[in-house]
Amino acid sequence: MDRCNFRCPYCMPEDTYHEAFRFLHRDERLTFDEIVRLAQLFVGLGVNKIRITGGEPLLRPNLAELVGELTGLDEVDVALTSNGILLAQHAAALAAAGLQRVTVSLDAIDEPTFTTMTGGRGGLQRVLDGISAAIEAGLTPVKINAVVERGVNDHAVIELVERFRGTGVIVRFIEYMDVGNINHWQRRDMVPSAELLARIAEHWSLSPVDPNYHGEVARRYRFDDGAGEIGFISSVTAPFCGDCTRARLSSDGKLYTCLFASTGLDLRTPLREGASDTELLELVRHCWIARTDRYSEQRAQKPAGKDKVEMFYIGG
C-alpha cells in the first residue's frame, strides 16, 4: 500500500503528501491474486521470508485475506510492518490468517515527540494498544523500529528502551537515512549506532549476539540481566550492501533491488499481458543477477541529481 495515515517528516511530509496528492488508483495496484502469483515465483527462486509493508499496509481492505494466501505458501515466513495505529483492531484476524510477527514503527514513547515524528497524526496510546494486542494475539516477538534523528528524537532513546525492557519486545534503532528525495537529509542529523549503543550501555550492561541468519541487517545486543535484546540498523556508518539479500515489490508491481534505487523492474505490465510463469521468472532472475546496488557504500560519491524512489512507495 502506497498510502499512510501518518505524515512522518522524514518519509511523507504533510506539505508534499497533502489532501490533493494523487496516490495510486486501485486499478494501478497489484491485486491480491497478482501479489500471490509473484510471491509463488519468488519462493521458487529461493525466497523464504516475505514482509508486508507500506505506506501503511493495514489501510488495504481485507489484508488478512492476503496474509492467509501468503502464509499458505510452502516454508515461507510472513511478517508485517505497521505504524500500529490500526493494529489493535486487526491483530487477532491477522494471527488467525497465519501471520507470524509484526514490526511496529515507533520513534518515541512520549506524546510530544511522537506527535512531531508522525506529523501530528495518530495517537501514541493507540499504537501502544496495538502492540499489546499483537502480543496477546501471539504475533511475537514484536519488534519496534525507531528512526533516530539528532535534535529531534534522540533524547527519547533511553525512555524507549526502558519502556520495553523485560517485555519481550525488541527495540531496533535505525540510523536516519537519505531515503528518497524530500527529507533534506544531512549527515550531521544522523546519530551513529555506536553513539546510541554507548548511551544505552551507560544504563544497562549489554553483550553482542550472533546474527539469526545470513544477511540479517540488525546488529543485536542482549541485556546481561536477561531483560531481552535491542538492535541497531546502521546503513550509514556500517553499510551491509555486500550481504544484502532483500528485494522490494511496490504496490504497482515494480521490483526494486535496493532501498535507494531510482528505477525498478516493471512486472505488472507483463503479468497483465499474459506472460507465462517461465517468462516472469526469467525477468526476475535476470534483474537479480544483474544488480550492482551499493548505494550505502558509495554514498559520498553518489551522482548529483540522482532521484531515488520514496520509502513509503516500496517499504523501509
Phi, psi and omega per residue, in radians:
M1 nan 2.230 -3.117
D2 -1.521 -0.108 -3.112
R3 -1.665 2.789 3.100
C4 -2.601 2.626 3.091
N5 -1.686 0.082 2.955
F6 -1.883 2.899 3.056
R7 -2.338 1.038 -3.125
C8 -1.052 2.247 -3.057
P9 -1.023 -0.526 -3.105
Y10 -1.486 -0.036 -3.085
C11 -2.263 -0.985 -3.088
M12 -2.344 1.188 -3.097
P13 -1.043 2.485 -3.056
E14 -1.009 -0.624 -3.067
D15 -1.206 -0.333 3.062
T16 -1.729 -0.803 -3.074
Y17 -1.759 1.167 -3.094
H18 -1.566 -3.038 -3.063
E19 -1.088 -0.487 -3.093
A20 -1.583 -0.026 -3.117
F21 -1.170 2.429 -3.120
R22 -1.628 1.871 3.001
F23 -1.491 3.105 -3.134
L24 -1.091 2.444 3.014
H25 -1.334 2.713 -3.115
R26 -0.916 -0.723 -3.112
D27 -1.212 -0.337 3.130
E28 -1.430 -0.375 3.136
R29 -1.442 2.607 3.013
L30 -1.093 2.477 3.023
T31 -1.342 2.920 3.078
F32 -1.052 -0.716 3.139
D33 -1.072 -0.693 3.129
E34 -1.186 -0.701 3.110
I35 -1.082 -0.792 -3.106
V36 -1.139 -0.698 3.131
R37 -1.079 -0.784 3.122
L38 -1.155 -0.689 3.117
A39 -1.045 -0.715 3.108
Q40 -1.060 -0.685 3.110
L41 -1.167 -0.723 3.127
F42 -1.094 -0.717 3.117
V43 -1.068 -0.670 3.102
G44 -1.115 -0.377 3.109
L45 -1.634 0.042 3.073
G46 1.977 -0.044 3.119
V47 -1.175 2.299 3.098
N48 -2.251 0.102 3.070
K49 -2.333 2.253 3.095
I50 -2.161 2.255 3.124
R51 -2.052 2.182 3.098
I52 -1.644 2.064 -3.046
T53 -2.283 -2.793 -3.133
G54 -2.766 -2.629 0.245
G55 0.651 -2.702 3.089
E56 -2.008 1.852 -3.036
P57 -1.103 -0.468 -3.107
L58 -1.291 -0.056 2.992
L59 -1.384 -0.250 3.116
R60 -1.360 2.079 -3.118
P61 -1.005 2.486 3.045
N62 1.029 0.635 -3.089
L63 -1.048 -0.539 3.137
A64 -1.028 -0.508 3.101
E65 -1.126 -0.752 3.096
L66 -1.123 -0.745 3.110
V67 -0.994 -0.777 -3.142
G68 -1.062 -0.673 3.114
E69 -1.200 -0.728 -3.088
L70 -1.245 -0.680 -3.139
T71 -1.263 -0.219 3.061
G72 -1.400 -0.163 3.094
L73 -1.282 2.631 -3.059
D74 -1.187 2.252 2.971
E75 0.905 0.789 3.116
V76 -2.042 2.284 3.075
D77 -1.596 2.097 -3.077
V78 -2.029 2.189 3.100
A79 -2.336 2.961 -3.068
L80 -2.348 2.456 3.038
T81 -1.956 2.253 -3.024
S82 -2.480 2.765 2.997
N83 -1.415 -0.094 2.990
G84 1.510 -0.161 -2.998
I85 -1.209 -0.475 3.127
L86 -1.903 0.098 -2.980
L87 -1.185 -0.624 -3.096
A88 -1.025 -0.656 -3.083
Q89 -1.464 -0.198 -3.090
H90 -2.015 -0.226 -2.993
A91 -0.992 -0.821 -3.092
A92 -1.095 -0.757 -3.134
A93 -1.167 -0.670 3.115
L94 -1.125 -0.748 3.114
A95 -1.116 -0.721 3.130
A96 -1.115 -0.507 3.133
A97 -1.403 -0.118 3.077
G98 1.900 0.028 3.116
L99 -1.042 2.414 -3.097
Q100 -1.586 -0.771 -3.023
R101 -2.587 2.866 2.994
V102 -2.281 2.614 2.963
T103 -2.052 2.313 -3.112
V104 -1.965 2.253 3.062
S105 -1.425 2.019 -3.092
L106 -2.573 1.939 -2.990
D107 -1.657 -0.154 3.124
A108 -2.887 2.705 -3.090
I109 -1.903 -0.034 3.049
D110 -1.809 2.495 -2.986
E111 -1.013 -0.824 -3.112
P112 -1.070 -0.775 -3.131
T113 -1.215 -0.699 3.074
F114 -0.988 -0.788 -3.130
T115 -1.085 -0.722 3.099
T116 -1.090 -0.780 -3.060
M117 -1.259 -0.389 -3.133
T118 -1.769 0.116 3.136
G119 1.226 0.471 3.102
G120 1.402 0.201 -3.125
R121 -1.781 2.783 3.004
G122 1.250 -2.859 3.134
G123 -2.679 2.356 -3.080
L124 -1.010 -0.756 -3.085
Q125 -1.108 -0.611 3.101
R126 -1.125 -0.649 3.094
V127 -1.179 -0.768 3.114
L128 -1.091 -0.665 3.071
D129 -1.115 -0.639 3.110
G130 -1.142 -0.697 3.094
I131 -1.106 -0.767 3.118
S132 -1.082 -0.731 3.140
A133 -1.131 -0.659 3.115
A134 -1.127 -0.719 3.106
I135 -1.120 -0.779 -3.139
E136 -1.086 -0.596 -3.126
A137 -1.421 -0.096 3.113
G138 1.500 0.309 3.140
L139 -1.501 1.106 -2.958
T140 -2.150 2.775 -0.022
P141 -1.294 2.324 3.031
V142 -1.209 2.333 3.055
K143 -1.962 2.549 3.053
I144 -2.003 2.257 3.043
N145 -1.814 2.135 3.136
A146 -2.126 2.032 3.028
V147 -1.431 2.246 -3.054
V148 -1.933 2.129 -3.140
E149 -2.067 2.226 -3.078
R150 -1.084 2.326 3.112
G151 1.383 -0.030 -3.141
V152 -1.993 -0.969 -3.140
N153 -2.386 0.135 -3.117
D154 -1.173 -0.365 3.067
H155 -1.215 -0.278 -3.041
A156 -1.644 0.030 -3.030
V157 -1.117 -0.853 -3.078
I158 -1.108 -0.719 3.135
E159 -1.116 -0.646 3.127
L160 -1.150 -0.766 3.097
V161 -1.088 -0.805 -3.086
E162 -1.079 -0.641 -3.101
R163 -1.114 -0.612 -3.023
F164 -1.908 -0.053 3.045
R165 -1.043 2.322 3.089
G166 1.413 0.058 -3.119
T167 -1.758 -0.158 -3.035
G168 1.565 -0.164 3.096
V169 -1.419 2.336 -3.114
I170 -1.783 2.037 3.107
V171 -1.598 2.268 3.115
R172 -2.148 2.240 -3.117
F173 -1.730 2.278 -3.065
I174 -1.951 2.224 3.058
E175 -1.100 2.325 3.099
Y176 -1.021 2.163 -3.010
M177 -2.075 2.839 3.101
D178 -1.568 0.944 3.086
V179 -1.313 2.386 -3.141
G180 1.279 -2.770 -2.998
N181 -2.234 0.022 -2.919
I182 -2.120 0.067 -3.091
N183 -1.653 0.084 3.056
H184 0.941 0.745 -3.067
W185 -1.084 2.380 2.972
Q186 -2.287 2.442 -3.093
R187 -1.002 -0.564 -3.125
R188 -1.132 -0.334 3.123
D189 -1.456 -0.158 -3.111
M190 -1.593 2.331 3.071
V191 -1.730 2.005 -3.109
P192 -1.042 2.513 3.127
S193 -0.993 -0.654 -3.132
A194 -1.059 -0.622 3.099
E195 -1.194 -0.750 3.120
L196 -1.119 -0.743 3.115
L197 -1.035 -0.749 3.135
A198 -1.115 -0.706 3.113
R199 -1.074 -0.807 -3.089
I200 -1.188 -0.666 -3.124
A201 -1.147 -0.314 3.048
E202 -1.204 -0.371 -3.104
H203 -1.799 -0.631 -3.083
W204 -2.466 2.464 3.099
S205 -1.292 2.367 -3.062
L206 -2.297 2.650 3.057
S207 -2.328 2.459 3.134
P208 -1.147 2.637 -3.136
V209 -2.134 2.462 3.106
D210 -1.124 2.631 3.101
P211 -1.046 2.628 3.065
N212 -1.285 -0.511 -3.071
Y213 -2.814 2.823 3.102
H214 -1.117 2.299 3.125
G215 1.583 0.063 3.098
E216 -1.107 2.248 -3.012
V217 -1.471 -0.411 -3.112
A218 -1.563 2.328 2.965
R219 -1.557 2.168 -2.938
R220 -1.793 2.561 3.066
Y221 -2.391 2.413 -3.129
R222 -1.853 2.426 3.036
F223 -1.200 2.277 -3.087
D224 -1.172 -0.312 3.122
D225 -1.544 0.100 3.086
G226 1.472 0.230 -3.068
A227 -1.554 0.409 3.056
G228 1.880 -2.715 -3.090
E229 -2.540 2.877 3.039
I230 -2.308 2.954 3.136
G231 -2.512 2.841 -3.136
F232 -2.350 2.274 3.094
I233 -1.946 1.935 -2.873
S234 -2.073 1.106 -3.068
S235 -1.121 -0.481 -3.083
V236 -1.490 -0.886 -3.038
T237 -1.573 -0.350 3.129
A238 -2.456 1.222 -3.067
P239 -1.003 2.556 -3.125
F240 -2.167 0.541 -3.112
C241 -0.964 -0.725 -3.067
G242 -1.126 -0.411 -3.140
D243 -1.835 0.069 -3.041
C244 -1.193 2.271 3.117
T245 -2.144 0.367 -3.007
R246 -1.841 2.486 2.967
A247 -2.269 2.753 -3.094
R248 -2.255 2.357 3.111
L249 -1.921 2.053 -3.114
S250 -1.333 2.903 -3.128
S251 -1.028 -0.544 -3.119
D252 -1.706 0.304 2.931
G253 1.505 0.477 3.043
K254 -1.792 2.387 -3.139
L255 -1.723 2.137 3.137
Y256 -1.999 2.365 -3.122
T257 -1.732 0.115 3.117
C258 -2.723 2.500 3.080
L259 -1.074 -0.437 -3.081
F260 -1.814 0.312 -3.089
A261 -1.184 2.726 3.066
S262 -1.838 -0.367 3.117
T263 -2.406 2.752 3.117
G264 -2.323 2.869 3.118
L265 -1.465 2.117 3.129
D266 -1.309 1.979 3.073
L267 -1.825 -0.349 -3.105
R268 -1.119 -0.756 -3.095
T269 -1.073 -0.961 3.111
P270 -1.100 -0.584 3.115
L271 -1.039 -0.791 -3.082
R272 -1.454 -0.216 3.095
E273 -1.652 0.115 3.021
G274 1.650 0.320 3.129
A275 -1.048 2.505 3.110
S276 -1.347 2.899 3.072
D277 -1.037 -0.691 -3.141
T278 -1.083 -0.730 3.134
E279 -1.175 -0.724 3.122
L280 -1.154 -0.721 3.116
L281 -1.049 -0.706 -3.130
E282 -1.155 -0.669 3.085
L283 -1.076 -0.818 -3.108
V284 -1.164 -0.792 -3.113
R285 -1.049 -0.786 -3.130
H286 -1.129 -0.720 3.135
C287 -1.044 -0.774 -3.088
W288 -1.228 -0.768 -3.117
I289 -1.141 -0.586 -3.053
A290 -1.508 -0.029 -3.046
R291 -1.153 2.531 3.112
T292 -2.315 0.357 -3.041
D293 -1.091 2.176 3.043
R294 -2.588 0.698 -2.994
Y295 -1.009 -0.827 -3.062
S296 -1.106 -0.548 3.102
E297 -1.354 -0.375 -3.062
Q298 -1.985 0.286 -3.020
R299 -0.898 -0.772 -3.085
A300 -1.145 -0.401 -3.120
Q301 -1.903 0.317 -3.066
K302 -1.072 2.511 -3.138
P303 -1.066 2.357 3.119
A304 -1.119 2.383 3.057
G305 1.354 0.163 -3.136
K306 -1.360 1.968 3.134
D307 -1.291 2.510 3.100
K308 -2.093 2.619 3.109
V309 -1.128 2.532 -3.107
E310 -1.342 2.585 -3.019
M311 -1.109 -0.699 -3.100
F312 -1.095 -0.400 -3.064
Y313 -1.329 -0.545 -3.081
I314 -2.175 -0.013 -3.119
G315 1.536 2.609 -3.065
G316 -1.464 nan nan
